[in-house]
Amino acid sequence: MVRKCFFYSLQCHERTQALSNGFAACASDCLLFISLSELRPFGRVQWRAWVTHFQSSDNSLTVLVVASLPPPVHGQALMNDFFIRSLCEIAQVVTVNTSPRSLKRSVVYHLRRLSKNLEALGRLLIGRSRFDCVYLSVDSGLGLLYNLALVGAARLCGRPVWLHHHSYSYIVRKSSLMEWITRVGGDKLTHILLCDLMAREFLTLYPSQNRSQICSNAVLPSEMIMSQRSRREGPFRLGLLSNLCYEKGLYTFVKVVERLVSEGVDVEGILAGPVPSELDRRFVEDMQRALAGRLRYVGAVYADSKREFFFGLDAFVFPTEYPTESYGLVVLEALRAGVPVISFGRGCIPQMLEEPSGFIVPIGGDFVVGAAEQVKRWIACPEVHQAARTHASDRAGRLAASAESELCSILDQIGGSAVAQGA
């Protein structure tokens, strides 16, 4: 019998504490082994999770998981890791980690991905009687070829497949590979999508016999504490946390600060996160000098420094130009810290944000003008801004509660589908 999921909200802190001690222990004696030399507290997770076999002593359900785990650290890898640890509450889980361990595209990068996907294919075809179902984390681009091969193999073996989506790349532009995946999967395939909006857009592009479920990234534990605070004295502080580059809105953010400063508005822009490009590093340095103390770069932030960054903000400004943006985890962290958000309406962000704590600029709209005007409204009316801060943390709490319910439903269905498969 599949156990219900009441433990999630209660055990988030316990799991995070377990990670900081060198291991993660699920309630059913499932172990995630971690290289201690790579261990970091949750929120700057950079462990090497070479997960080969999870064991659950009281459940005969066995799931083959094919997914990329940290390192490198990004939203998809974090969600994959959390979902696997949740799965091991109800099942024995065999995991093939397809992570290339680096974001740098090289021969080694592609060879590792190829070898791990071939390993997963072999495990599925040779040990097909061992697995009750298959969980796949979806790739993008030509990586969908791996997903197509695994979905085809699972269909050949008669096993149900749960396909977890993390990218908008094949929604922004229709993909023939994704179309083939939906056809090959047939009624054995269930899509896990990040929000209702993503589900509607996906199913419009790829109508099929496949089923779909929602599970947002708001289910992830966070080091942000729900906070309802009053505004500090001093300039109105705008922040951006990301891999600082054009695609993530670096240049547009600086333009917003520049416009407000030129109009005599008392603001300060604070940038946080790595700057991968030398060109972008020079831009940040030049603009700090040009704006004479009105723009500050604080570097990469983790754990306590990340909390300090968010708690020091009056608004989080996220002008992401990334066309395949799906579910901005930094937006969620800002809300959890009680910080109102101004963002382009990409991916699931329009469903994450609500008035008065969220201000959406339509894609193609003038972000600089829209964001500057919204900031001036908040400065002119402190009561409205305080209401936005209160609403932000409330909204984060509702997103998390909804996501926990969605996850419980999916885990029950995975267990139920496997029971039906074995009947």
Salt bridges, closest charged atoms under 4 A:
GLU38 OE2 - ARG48 NE 3.58
ASP81 OD2 - ARG85 NE 3.01
GLU89 OE2 - ARG15 NH2 2.60
GLU119 OE1 - LYS116 NZ 2.75
GLU119 OE2 - ARG123 NE 3.15
ASP139 OD1 - ARG113 NH2 2.64
GLU179 OE2 - LYS174 NZ 3.56
GLU179 OE2 - ARG183 NH2 3.66
GLU223 OE2 - LYS306 NZ 3.82
GLU263 OE2 - ARG259 NE 3.39
GLU263 OE1 - LYS376 NZ 2.86
ASP266 OD1 - ARG294 NH1 2.68
GLU268 OE1 - ARG237 NE 3.63
GLU268 OE2 - ARG296 NE 2.81
GLU278 OE1 - ARG281 NH2 2.81
GLU278 OE2 - ARG282 NH1 3.82
ASP286 OD1 - ARG289 NH2 2.44
ASP304 OD1 - ARG307 NH2 1.96
ASP314 OD1 - ARG231 NE 3.46
ASP314 OD1 - ARG389 NH1 3.35
GLU321 OE1 - ARG346 NH2 3.66
GLU325 OE1 - LYS248 NZ 2.87
GLU333 OE2 - LYS306 NZ 3.03
GLU354 OE1 - HIS391 NE2 3.51
GLU354 OE2 - ARG395 NH1 3.40
GLU354 OE1 - ARG398 NH2 3.18
GLU373 OE2 - LYS376 NZ 2.90
ASP412 OD2 - LYS4 NZ 3.16
